[in-house]
Amino acid sequence: MNNSQENFDFKNCTTCYLIQENKVLLGFKKRGFGIAKWNGFGGKVDSNETILQGAIREMQEECNITPTKLKFVGLIKYTLPKLKMIILSHQFIISEYEGSIQESEEMRPQWFEFQNIPFQDMWCENHIWFGDLLKQNYFYGEYTMDGPEDLYSSMNKIVEREQLYQLQKQLSNRLLE
Ligand SMILES: COc1nc(N)nc2c1ncn2[C@H]1C[C@H](O)[C@@H](COP(=O)(O)OP(=O)(O)OP(=O)(O)O)O1
């Protein structure tokens, strides 16, 4: 963190993508932050839970399923200068789950073919790292932006698994599991 970011709020968030047979489940955000954009499912990690517990809870709340097989694949640090906020988003791929997918008051779920991702209706930085996510590469990114269309700087790199876990320990004040 540089000096000008010392008084920024810091939030741990999760974002989860259910992947099956070259399709990914996205949710259309019906309210709040990122409204009217397609995104993975997730949200803020509560103070009494690990990152993984937060990821599972958000899936239950937002699309009614309980993930049983999750892979931690990515870490994205978003700096939002106008909101004076840093969001560290822990990215997961889900390959197995229990329950039936249902719409919630926050998200409308829909399957998308890998070839047909609706980037035009997603946060604009998504197209930079989404290919790595779908290939299940481990990746780390940093983005400075003030909203879904306002991207000021970007960095994305593929990392080794150990490097990703190391970065998670360094950047997050919370345990993964
Ligand atoms: C800043 O750029 C972002 N880009 C993308 N693609 N996704 C983002 C960005 N910033 C946050 N996100 C993701 C991280 C989380 O998955 C959600 C945040 O969800 P929300 O703020 O709605 O969190 P909840 O805890 O569900 O909110 P409520 O307290 O309103 O239920 O967006």
The ligand as an SDF file (V2000), in Angstrom:
LIG
                    3D

 32 34  0  0  0  0  0  0  0  0999 V2000
  -13.9390   -3.0220   -8.5830 C   0  0  0  0  0  0  0  0  0  0  0  0
  -14.0680   -3.9850   -9.5840 O   0  0  0  0  0  0  0  0  0  0  0  0
  -14.7010   -5.1640   -9.4540 C   0  0  0  0  0  0  0  0  0  0  0  0
  -14.7690   -5.9470  -10.5430 N   0  0  0  0  0  0  0  0  0  0  0  0
  -15.4040   -7.1330  -10.4840 C   0  0  0  0  0  0  0  0  0  0  0  0
  -15.4390   -7.8950  -11.5930 N   0  0  0  0  0  0  0  0  0  0  0  0
  -15.9750   -7.6230   -9.3580 N   0  0  0  0  0  0  0  0  0  0  0  0
  -15.8940   -6.8570   -8.2790 C   0  0  0  0  0  0  0  0  0  0  0  0
  -15.2730   -5.6180   -8.2570 C   0  0  0  0  0  0  0  0  0  0  0  0
  -15.3590   -5.1240   -6.9940 N   0  0  0  0  0  0  0  0  0  0  0  0
  -16.0260   -6.0170   -6.2660 C   0  0  0  0  0  0  0  0  0  0  0  0
  -16.3320   -7.0660   -7.0330 N   0  0  0  0  0  0  0  0  0  0  0  0
  -17.0630   -8.2780   -6.6280 C   0  0  0  0  0  0  0  0  0  0  0  0
  -16.5120   -8.8900   -5.3680 C   0  0  0  0  0  0  0  0  0  0  0  0
  -17.7500   -9.5700   -4.8080 C   0  0  0  0  0  0  0  0  0  0  0  0
  -17.9340  -10.8290   -5.4240 O   0  0  0  0  0  0  0  0  0  0  0  0
  -18.8680   -8.6420   -5.2150 C   0  0  0  0  0  0  0  0  0  0  0  0
  -19.1950   -7.6450   -4.1020 C   0  0  0  0  0  0  0  0  0  0  0  0
  -20.4610   -7.8820   -3.7460 O   0  0  0  0  0  0  0  0  0  0  0  0
  -21.2750   -6.9910   -2.6860 P   0  0  0  0  0  0  0  0  0  0  0  0
  -20.6070   -5.6890   -2.4440 O   0  0  0  0  0  0  0  0  0  0  0  0
  -22.6700   -6.9440   -3.1660 O   0  0  0  0  0  0  0  0  0  0  0  0
  -21.1310   -7.8250   -1.3920 O   0  0  0  0  0  0  0  0  0  0  0  0
  -22.2840   -8.4510   -0.4820 P   0  0  0  0  0  0  0  0  0  0  0  0
  -21.6130   -8.8610    0.7800 O   0  0  0  0  0  0  0  0  0  0  0  0
  -22.9980   -9.5430   -1.2330 O   0  0  0  0  0  0  0  0  0  0  0  0
  -23.2200   -7.2090   -0.2850 O   0  0  0  0  0  0  0  0  0  0  0  0
  -24.4810   -6.9970    0.6390 P   0  0  0  0  0  0  0  0  0  0  0  0
  -23.9210   -6.6220    1.9890 O   0  0  0  0  0  0  0  0  0  0  0  0
  -25.2030   -5.8710   -0.0250 O   0  0  0  0  0  0  0  0  0  0  0  0
  -25.2820   -8.2870    0.6620 O   0  0  0  0  0  0  0  0  0  0  0  0
  -18.3990   -7.9150   -6.3530 O   0  0  0  0  0  0  0  0  0  0  0  0
  1  2  1  0
  2  3  1  0
  3  4  1  0
  3  9  2  0
  4  5  2  0
  5  6  1  0
  5  7  1  0
  7  8  2  0
  8  9  1  0
  8 12  1  0
  9 10  1  0
 10 11  2  0
 11 12  1  0
 12 13  1  0
 13 14  1  0
 13 32  1  0
 14 15  1  0
 15 16  1  0
 15 17  1  0
 17 18  1  0
 17 32  1  0
 18 19  1  0
 19 20  1  0
 20 21  2  0
 20 22  1  0
 20 23  1  0
 23 24  1  0
 24 25  2  0
 24 26  1  0
 24 27  1  0
 27 28  1  0
 28 29  2  0
 28 30  1  0
 28 31  1  0
M  END
$$$$
